[in-house]
């Protein structure tokens, strides 16, 4: 049942983000506290120095680089958490940068397709 148990260890995504960019990890992976789709709570790395907390859907959007962390309800406490979420990448391959703040922000519901994405300034109407 969706939301009954957490997915695989999310802490490995933090390690991957730094290793993939050949950056020294500034500290241990932060704690992750996510609200599951059915309202439960998923936790990893409890007791770690920093923390990422918020809705699981927002976390998934950030680590798959569909949204900037700044356009979500995620809260990043600590330098490691903020650095990780700024470059989070849960997929294999060379380092890739996610969207800039507001580049893919949800602006309003659309009658035809659910959510409407904000257009970048350099895009045509």
Secondary structure, 3 states (H helix, E strand, C coil): CCCCCCCCCCHHHHHHHHHHCCCCCCCCCCEEEEECCCCCEEEECCCCCCEEEEEHHHHHHHHCCCCCHHHCCCEEECHHHHHHHHHCCCCCCCCCCCCCCCCCCEEEEECCCEEEECCCCCCCC
